[in-house]
Amino acid sequence: MSATPDTIIGIDLGTTYSLVAVPGPGGPRVLRDANGDARVPSVVTLREVAGAGIQAEVGWAARGGIVRTAGATVHSVKRLIGRSMADVQAELPFLAYPVRSGPRDTLQVELVGRAFTPQELSAFVLRALRERATQALGHDVRRAVITVPAYFDDVQRQATRQAAELAGLEVARIINEPTAAALAYGIGLRTAGRGRPHTAVVYDLGGGTFDVSILRIEGDVFEVLATAGDTHLGGDDFDLLLMRRLASADATASALDAADPLIRAALREAAEAAKVRLSDADATDVELRLPGSGVLQMRVSRAELEALCNPLVDRTLAHCDAALRDADLTTADLDEVVLVGGSTRMPLVRRRVEQHFGRRPYTALNPDEVVALGAAMQAAVLSGGSSDLLLLDVTPLSLGIETMGGAVGKLILRNTTIPCRAVENFTTFVDGQTAILVSVLQGERELAADCRELARFELRGIPPMPAGIPKVEVEFLIDANGILNVSARELRSGRSAGVQVLPTRGLTDDEVRQIVAEGDRHARTDALAHRLIDLCNQVDFDTQKAVQMLDRHGDRLVPAERARIEREMSSLRSLAADARRDPQSVDPDALHRALTDFGHGTLRLAEIGIQAALADATK
């Protein structure tokens, strides 16, 4: 691997799919797999491998076995990151994997006999994206711009940074998803010769979250005027509504109440597939065998799905109106409506958005890829490749401290442009008080009990004075990543305390370092095990294709040639089975050679198949 300048990549860490893009002289580009697909399903399957510990499978392979490996496979983990058990109670019955409370009000997912935090599980996806970029660029990748929903709070942003650190990535910048989309949209405007000032609304409906941002784009300046949204509203919620509908049919009436993860996984997969089909069809049939619950057979119409989902779309449009009010604009002031996120492919969403804003949405950009492209554009700026671009983002929620009586003293209001700084003076209410507890809050309510506590720290050593005499200066500073730093100083004595706010809910720095150290210790064995998994999957694919070709065209081979292929196929499958059962017993290089030899040995069979296909096409 050659030494090259430090490349910064752009990552869209999504609920359903994640993508990675890289900057380049011709503009940013997303990185694709061998099939030309840029998407990496945000799905992780874990398994205990003898002698090699716990191994992870990420992406399409994990997604393909989501029902078969229910209970060992996680999806939609982005909806758990930085959340507490109270935050996710409503959707726990729909998850095919167990979730429990952990230390400091965190969440933990129980898989293969141990507990994983959402940060650790997200790190598996980030590591897969990093590996894709490393292979494409030919050198190791260590830095990234990562996007998050605009309405992610400080806890969720910090948790995302921790996940990146566990994946071996330094976060060069965190930017909001709709802002990243606007960057790509703005470049598209200039490319199309429409570089005049624009006011645009970015409607971002992804797999698990919804954001809306109002932006002013003028030349190379991208200014966010307002943002609103919901970190628990997305395509998953549409799926859950359809799951309820499917579960109410016939023998599956109590399926969602059952603890069987296979039932939940099968229902979720069927619901998502039906939703996708209904984007093109007026109706679709669902037929699904549920373990212990008989056969589910049902016909679902697009009208029925839209009736279920309309209230959710109503909620997104209410957020749009709130953002417009905050920006002091109306729909008539907008030049464009930009759709982002895979869920915007639903005809219902496009129709309702067009009706609400009175104009046809802009859909020239691929809604799956636009956020990653925008992240790569910001990466180009940070690496010095595009110095003219100026991004002015905002903080989504108000920030303050708890004051006497449980009220909230707000220092930074929502939709304030970041980076930003705010300072306010406070005092004591008790004679002789020598310490002050600073509780950092986030939210729009006026009482501390109704807001979210991000962190707390103490300012100690204040000389005892009568109440009201000490002057405590509290400073809030939000950096370009949206990360909050808070400091407090008693002006008369000079006593001070300052910390970067570490969430009360989440991993500690020591825990992050411990997990990283464990990963470093097992890096070699993990890499070998990962390679074996990939090779075994390729064995399954190649031998299955060979079986199909033998069934169709095996009679055109001489008996000895067919017997040789079947013998080599059996030997290859046996070697892959040994690798799965005991990875230490199989040399990955030997398995790779056997796989290559098998490919060479089936070339004639493949040629026969191609000739037959051409003949059929000619007829």
C-alpha positions in Angstrom: 0.0 0.0 0.0 1.7 3.2 -1.2 2.2 6.2 1.0 0.0 9.1 -0.3 -1.3 12.4 1.1 -4.0 12.0 3.7 -7.3 11.7 1.8 -10.5 12.8 3.5 -13.5 10.8 2.4 -17.2 11.6 2.7 -19.5 9.1 4.4 -23.3 9.0 4.6 -24.0 6.7 7.6 -27.6 5.9 6.9 -30.3 3.9 8.7 -31.0 1.6 5.8 -28.0 2.1 3.4 -24.6 3.8 3.9 -22.4 5.2 1.2 -18.8 6.5 0.8 -17.7 9.1 -1.7 -14.3 10.7 -2.5 -13.4 14.1 -3.8 -11.6 14.4 -7.2 -10.5 16.8 -9.8 -13.7 16.3 -11.8 -15.9 16.5 -8.7 -16.9 14.0 -6.0 -17.8 10.5 -6.9 -19.4 7.7 -5.0 -17.5 4.4 -4.7 -19.4 1.3 -6.0 -19.0 -2.4 -5.6 -18.4 -4.9 -8.4 -22.0 -4.8 -9.4 -22.0 -1.0 -9.7 -24.0 -0.4 -6.5 -22.9 2.4 -4.3 -25.1 1.4 -1.4 -23.9 -0.7 1.5 -26.9 -2.0 3.5 -26.5 -0.9 7.2 -26.9 -4.4 8.3 -24.5 -6.4 10.5 -24.5 -10.2 11.2 -22.3 -11.4 14.0 -21.2 -15.0 14.6 -18.9 -16.7 17.1 -16.0 -18.4 15.2 -14.0 -21.0 17.0 -10.4 -19.7 17.6 -11.1 -16.3 16.0 -13.7 -14.8 18.3 -16.7 -12.8 17.1 -16.7 -12.0 13.3 -18.9 -9.5 11.5 -20.5 -9.7 8.1 -21.7 -6.3 6.7 -23.8 -5.2 3.8 -25.6 -7.3 1.2 -24.5 -10.6 2.5 -25.9 -9.7 6.0 -29.1 -8.3 4.5 -29.7 -11.4 2.4 -29.7 -13.6 5.5 -31.7 -11.2 7.8 -34.5 -13.7 8.3 -32.3 -16.8 8.5 -30.0 -15.2 11.0 -32.6 -13.3 13.0 -31.4 -12.7 16.5 -27.8 -12.5 15.3 -28.4 -9.7 12.7 -29.0 -6.0 13.4 -30.5 -3.4 11.2 -31.6 0.3 11.7 -29.0 0.7 14.4 -28.9 4.4 13.6 -32.2 4.7 15.4 -30.6 3.4 18.6 -27.4 5.4 18.6 -27.3 8.0 21.4 -30.7 6.9 22.6 -32.1 5.6 25.9 -34.5 2.7 26.5 -37.3 5.2 27.1 -36.6 6.8 23.7 -37.1 3.5 21.8 -39.9 1.7 23.7 -42.4 2.1 21.0 -40.4 0.2 18.4 -38.9 -2.6 20.5 -41.7 -5.1 19.6 -40.8 -4.8 16.0 -37.1 -5.5 16.3 -35.8 -9.0 15.6 -32.9 -8.6 18.0 -33.0 -8.1 21.8 -32.2 -4.6 23.2 -31.6 -3.8 26.9 -30.6 -0.9 29.1 -26.8 -0.6 29.8 -24.7 1.6 32.1 -25.4 5.4 32.1 -28.8 5.0 30.4 -27.3 3.5 27.2 -28.7 0.9 25.0 -27.1 -2.5 24.4 -27.9 -5.2 21.8 -27.5 -8.8 22.8 -25.9 -10.9 20.1 -23.8 -14.1 20.1 -23.7 -14.2 23.9 -22.5 -10.7 24.6 -23.7 -7.1 24.6 -22.8 -4.5 22.0 -23.4 -0.8 22.0 -24.9 0.9 19.0 -21.6 2.7 18.6 -19.8 -0.7 18.2 -22.4 -2.0 15.7 -22.2 1.3 13.7 -18.4 0.9 13.7 -18.7 -2.3 11.7 -20.6 -0.5 8.9 -18.1 2.4 9.0 -15.2 0.0 8.8 -16.7 -1.6 5.7 -17.0 1.8 4.1 -13.4 2.7 5.0 -12.2 -0.6 3.5 -14.1 0.1 0.3 -12.4 3.5 0.1 -9.0 2.1 0.9 -9.2 -0.5 -1.8 -10.5 2.1 -4.4 -7.8 4.6 -3.6 -4.9 2.2 -3.1 -3.9 3.7 0.3 -5.1 3.6 3.8 -7.9 6.0 4.7 -7.9 7.6 8.2 -10.1 10.8 8.0 -13.7 11.3 7.0 -16.5 13.9 6.9 -19.5 12.1 8.3 -23.1 13.3 7.9 -25.8 13.1 10.6 -29.5 14.1 10.6 -29.8 17.8 11.2 -31.9 17.1 14.3 -29.4 14.8 15.9 -28.7 16.2 19.4 -25.2 16.5 21.0 -25.4 13.0 22.5 -26.1 11.4 19.1 -23.4 13.4 17.4 -20.9 12.4 20.1 -21.9 8.8 19.7 -21.4 9.0 16.0 -17.9 10.3 16.5 -17.2 7.4 18.9 -18.4 4.9 16.3 -16.0 6.4 13.8 -13.1 6.2 16.3 -13.9 2.6 16.9 -13.7 2.1 13.1 -10.2 3.7 12.9 -11.5 7.0 11.5 -10.8 10.5 12.6 -13.8 12.7 12.1 -12.6 15.8 10.2 -16.1 17.3 10.3 -19.6 16.4 11.1 -22.2 18.1 8.8 -26.0 17.8 8.6 -27.4 15.5 6.0 -29.7 18.1 4.3 -26.9 20.6 4.2 -24.6 18.0 2.5 -27.4 17.4 0.0 -27.7 21.2 -0.6 -23.9 21.3 -1.4 -24.4 18.8 -4.1 -27.5 20.5 -5.3 -25.8 23.9 -5.5 -23.0 22.5 -7.6 -25.6 21.0 -9.9 -27.2 24.5 -10.3 -23.9 26.0 -11.4 -23.2 23.0 -13.7 -26.6 23.6 -15.3 -25.9 27.3 -15.7 -28.4 28.3 -13.1 -25.9 29.9 -10.7 -28.2 32.8 -9.6 -29.1 33.2 -5.9 -31.5 30.4 -4.8 -33.6 29.7 -1.8 -34.3 26.0 -1.5 -36.0 23.6 0.9 -34.3 20.3 1.3 -36.8 17.6 2.2 -34.8 14.7 3.5 -36.8 11.5 4.3 -34.5 8.6 4.9 -34.9 5.1 6.4 -35.1 6.3 10.0 -35.0 10.1 10.2 -36.6 13.1 8.7 -35.0 16.5 8.3 -36.0 19.7 6.5 -33.6 22.6 6.0 -34.2 26.0 4.4 -31.0 27.2 2.6 -29.9 30.3 0.8 -27.4 29.5 -2.0 -25.5 32.3 -3.5 -22.3 31.6 -5.5 -20.1 29.5 -3.2 -21.9 30.5 0.0 -24.3 28.0 1.4 -26.3 29.5 4.4 -28.7 27.4 6.4 -31.6 29.7 7.5 -33.6 27.1 9.5 -33.9 23.5 10.2 -36.5 21.2 11.7 -37.2 17.4 11.9 -37.6 14.2 13.8 -34.9 11.7 14.5 -37.6 8.9 14.8 -39.5 9.3 11.6 -38.6 7.6 8.3 -39.1 4.7 6.0 -38.8 2.2 8.9 -42.0 3.8 10.4 -43.8 3.2 7.1 -42.6 -0.4 7.2 -43.9 -0.8 10.8 -47.3 0.4 9.9 -47.5 -2.2 7.1 -46.1 -4.9 9.5 -49.0 -4.2 11.8 -51.4 -4.6 8.9 -49.8 -7.9 7.8 -49.7 -9.1 11.4 -53.5 -8.5 11.8 -54.2 -11.1 9.1 -55.5 -14.5 9.9 -53.1 -16.7 11.9 -50.6 -14.0 12.5 -52.8 -11.8 14.7 -50.5 -12.1 17.6 -47.2 -12.3 15.7 -45.8 -9.0 16.8 -46.5 -10.0 20.4 -44.5 -13.1 20.0 -40.9 -13.2 21.1 -39.8 -15.2 18.0 -37.3 -13.0 16.2 -37.9 -15.0 13.0 -41.5 -13.8 12.8 -40.5 -10.2 13.4 -37.7 -10.4 10.8 -39.9 -12.1 8.2 -42.7 -9.6 8.7 -40.3 -6.6 8.4 -38.7 -8.0 5.2 -42.1 -8.7 3.7 -43.4 -5.2 4.6 -40.4 -3.4 3.2 -40.5 -5.5 -0.1 -44.2 -4.8 -0.5 -43.7 -1.1 0.1 -41.1 -0.9 -2.6 -43.2 -2.8 -5.1 -46.1 -0.5 -4.5 -44.1 2.4 -5.7 -44.6 1.0 -9.2 -47.7 -1.1 -8.9 -51.3 -0.4 -7.8 -51.4 -3.6 -5.7 -49.2 -6.5 -4.7 -49.6 -9.9 -3.2 -47.8 -10.9 0.0 -47.3 -14.6 0.7 -45.1 -15.5 3.6 -44.6 -18.6 5.7 -44.2 -17.7 9.3 -42.6 -20.2 11.7 -45.4 -21.7 13.9 -48.0 -19.2 12.5 -49.0 -20.7 9.2 -49.0 -19.0 5.9 -49.6 -15.3 5.5 -51.5 -14.5 2.3 -52.7 -11.0 1.7 -53.2 -8.5 -1.1 -52.2 -4.9 -0.3 -53.1 -1.9 -2.5 -51.2 1.3 -2.9 -54.3 3.2 -1.7 -54.3 1.1 1.5 -50.6 1.8 2.1 -51.0 5.5 1.5 -54.0 5.6 3.9 -51.7 4.1 6.5 -48.8 6.4 5.8 -50.6 9.7 5.3 -50.4 10.7 9.0 -46.6 10.3 8.9 -46.3 12.5 5.8 -48.5 15.0 7.6 -45.9 15.1 10.3 -43.1 15.8 7.9 -45.0 18.7 6.3 -45.7 20.2 9.7 -42.0 20.3 10.3 -41.6 22.0 6.9 -44.0 24.7 8.0 -42.1 25.1 11.3 -38.8 25.6 9.4 -40.4 28.2 7.1 -41.7 30.1 10.1 -38.3 30.1 11.7 -36.8 31.4 8.5 -39.5 34.0 8.2 -40.4 32.7 4.7 -43.5 31.3 2.9 -43.7 28.7 0.1 -43.9 31.6 -2.4 -40.3 32.6 -1.4 -38.8 29.3 -2.4 -37.1 28.7 -5.7 -36.7 24.9 -5.4 -37.8 21.9 -3.4 -35.1 19.2 -3.3 -35.9 15.6 -2.4 -33.3 13.5 -0.5 -33.5 10.0 1.0 -34.8 6.7 -0.5 -38.2 7.1 1.1 -38.9 10.1 -1.2 -39.3 7.6 -4.0 -42.8 6.8 -2.7 -45.4 8.3 -5.0 -47.4 9.5 -2.0 -44.5 11.5 -0.7 -43.7 13.2 -4.0 -47.4 14.0 -4.6 -48.0 15.5 -1.1 -44.7 17.5 -1.2 -45.7 18.9 -4.6 -49.1 19.8 -3.4 -47.8 21.4 -0.2 -45.2 23.6 -1.8 -47.0 24.3 -5.1 -44.2 23.2 -7.3 -42.8 20.0 -8.7 -39.8 18.7 -6.6 -36.3 18.7 -8.0 -35.4 15.0 -8.6 -32.4 15.2 -10.9 -30.1 14.0 -8.1 -30.0 10.4 -7.0 -31.7 10.6 -3.6 -29.6 7.7 -2.3 -26.2 9.3 -3.3 -26.6 13.0 -2.9 -25.7 13.2 0.8 -22.5 11.2 0.3 -21.5 13.5 -2.6 -22.1 16.6 -0.5 -19.9 15.1 2.3 -17.1 14.5 -0.2 -17.4 18.1 -1.4 -16.9 19.3 2.2 -14.0 16.8 2.5 -12.4 18.5 -0.6 -12.7 21.9 1.2 -11.1 20.6 4.4 -8.2 19.0 2.4 -7.6 22.2 0.5 -9.0 21.1 -2.8 -11.8 23.6 -3.0 -11.1 26.7 -0.9 -13.9 28.9 -2.2 -16.8 27.0 -0.7 -18.3 28.5 2.5 -20.8 26.4 4.5 -22.9 28.2 7.2 -24.8 25.6 9.1 -27.1 26.0 12.2 -27.6 24.3 15.5 -31.0 22.5 15.5 -32.0 22.9 19.2 -31.6 25.5 21.9 -28.9 25.1 24.5 -28.7 26.4 28.1 -28.3 25.6 31.7 -30.6 24.8 34.6 -31.2 27.8 36.8 -32.8 28.2 40.3 -36.1 26.5 40.7 -35.6 24.1 37.7 -36.0 26.7 34.9 -33.8 26.8 31.8 -31.5 29.7 31.0 -31.0 29.5 27.2 -27.7 30.8 25.9 -27.9 29.6 22.3 -31.2 29.5 20.5 -32.1 27.0 17.8 -31.2 27.8 14.2 -28.2 29.9 15.3 -25.4 29.8 12.7 -22.4 27.7 13.8 -19.7 27.9 14.8 -21.0 30.2 17.6 -20.3 31.5 21.1 -22.5 32.8 23.9 -21.7 34.1 27.3 -24.0 34.9 30.2 -23.4 35.7 33.9 -25.1 33.9 36.8 -24.7 34.1 40.6 -25.4 32.1 43.8 -28.6 31.9 45.8 -27.1 30.6 49.1 -24.8 32.4 51.5 -21.4 30.9 51.7 -21.8 28.7 48.6 -18.4 27.3 47.5 -19.5 25.2 44.5 -21.9 25.5 41.6 -23.3 22.5 39.7 -23.7 23.3 36.0 -26.4 21.2 34.3 -26.2 21.6 30.5 -29.6 21.2 28.8 -30.8 21.0 25.2 -34.4 21.5 24.1 -37.1 24.1 23.5 -39.1 23.8 26.7 -38.7 26.2 29.6 -38.4 23.7 32.5 -35.3 21.6 33.0 -37.4 18.5 33.6 -38.8 18.8 30.0 -35.4 19.2 28.3 -32.6 16.7 27.7 -29.6 16.9 30.0 -26.4 16.6 28.0 -23.9 16.8 30.8 -23.1 18.3 34.2 -20.0 19.5 35.9 -19.0 21.4 39.1 -17.2 24.7 39.5 -15.5 24.3 42.9 -13.3 26.4 45.1 -15.5 29.6 45.1 -14.6 31.7 48.1 -17.6 31.8 50.5 -19.5 35.0 49.9 -23.0 36.3 50.5 -25.6 35.1 48.0 -25.7 37.2 44.9 -22.1 38.5 45.2 -20.2 35.8 43.1 -20.3 36.5 39.4 -20.1 33.3 37.4 -19.5 33.6 33.7 -20.8 30.6 31.7 -19.6 30.3 28.1 -21.1 28.0 25.5 -19.0 27.4 22.3 -20.2 25.2 19.4 -17.6 24.3 16.9 -18.0 23.6 13.2 -19.0 20.0 13.9 -21.9 21.1 16.1 -20.0 19.8 19.2 -20.5 21.8 22.4 -17.9 23.0 24.8 -18.9 24.7 28.1 -16.8 26.6 30.6 -17.6 28.4 33.8 -15.5 31.0 35.6 -16.1 33.0 38.9 -14.9 36.5 37.9 -14.1 37.8 41.4 -11.9 34.9 42.5 -10.8 33.7 39.0 -11.8 30.1 39.8 -12.7 28.3 36.6 -13.7 24.9 35.1 -14.0 24.0 31.5 -14.8 20.8 29.7 -15.9 19.6 26.3 -19.3 18.3 27.1 -19.3 14.6 27.3 -22.8 13.1 27.2 -24.1 11.6 30.4 -25.4 8.8 28.2 -22.9 7.0 26.0 -19.4 5.5 26.1 -16.7 7.1 28.2 -13.3 7.9 26.6 -11.8 5.0 28.5 -14.3 2.6 27.1 -13.7 3.9 23.6 -9.9 3.5 24.1 -10.4 0.0 25.5 -12.5 -1.1 22.5 -10.0 0.3 20.1 -7.2 -1.4 21.8 -9.0 -4.7 21.7 -9.5 -4.2 18.0 -5.8 -3.5 17.5 -4.9 -6.7 19.4 -7.1 -8.8 17.2 -6.6 -6.9 13.9 -4.6 -9.7 12.2 -6.9 -12.6 13.2 -9.9 -10.5 12.4 -8.6 -9.7 9.0 -7.9 -13.4 8.3 -11.3 -14.4 9.5 -13.0 -11.7 7.4 -11.1 -12.9 4.3 -12.3 -16.5 5.0 -15.9 -15.4 5.3 -15.7 -13.5 2.0 -14.1 -16.6 0.3 -16.7 -19.0 1.7 -19.5 -16.7 0.5 -17.8 -16.7 -3.0 -17.6 -20.5 -2.8 -21.4 -20.7 -2.1 -22.1 -18.4 -5.0 -19.8 -20.0 -7.6 -20.8 -23.6 -6.7 -24.5 -22.7 -6.8 -24.1 -21.2 -10.3 -22.2 -24.4 -11.3 -25.1 -26.6 -10.1 -27.6 -24.5 -12.1 -25.4 -24.7 -15.3 -24.9 -28.5 -14.8 -28.7 -28.9 -14.5 -29.2 -27.0 -17.8 -26.3 -28.0 -19.9 -24.5 -30.8 -18.2 -25.6 -33.3 -20.8 -23.4 -31.5 -23.3 -20.2 -32.4 -21.3 -18.5 -35.7 -21.6 -19.2 -37.9 -18.5 -15.6 -37.7 -17.3 -15.6 -33.9 -17.5 -18.9 -33.6 -15.6 -17.7 -36.0 -13.0 -14.5 -34.0 -12.5 -16.5 -30.7 -12.0 -18.8 -32.4 -9.5 -15.8 -33.9 -7.6 -14.0 -30.5 -7.5 -17.2 -28.8 -6.4 -17.7 -31.3 -3.6 -14.1 -30.8 -2.5 -14.4 -27.0 -2.6 -17.6 -27.0 -0.5 -16.0 -29.3 2.0 -13.1 -27.0 2.3 -15.4 -24.0 2.9 -17.4 -26.0 5.5 -14.1 -26.7 7.3 -13.3 -23.0 7.2 -16.6 -22.1 8.7 -16.4 -24.7 11.4 -12.8 -24.1 12.4 -11.1 -21.1 10.7 -7.7 -22.0 12.1 -7.7 -25.3 10.2 -7.9 -23.7 6.7 -5.3 -21.5 5.0 -7.1 -18.6 3.2 -4.5 -18.7 0.4 -5.2 -22.4 -0.1 -9.0 -21.8 -0.3 -8.4 -18.9 -2.7 -6.3 -21.1 -5.0 -8.9 -23.9 -4.9 -11.6 -21.4 -5.8 -9.5 -20.0 -8.7 -8.8 -23.5 -9.9 -12.5 -24.3 -9.8 -13.2 -21.2 -11.8 -10.7 -22.3 -14.5 -12.1 -25.9 -14.5 -15.7 -24.7 -15.2 -14.7 -22.3 -18.1 -16.0 -24.7 -20.7 -19.3 -25.2 -18.9 -19.7 -21.4 -18.7 -18.9 -21.1 -22.4 -21.6 -23.6 -23.2 -24.1 -21.6 -21.1 -23.2 -18.4 -22.9 -23.6 -20.0 -26.3 -27.0 -21.4 -25.4 -28.1 -18.0 -24.1 -27.0 -16.3 -27.3 -28.8 -18.9 -29.4 -32.0 -18.4 -27.4 -31.7 -14.6 -27.9 -31.1 -15.0 -31.6 -34.3 -17.2 -31.9 
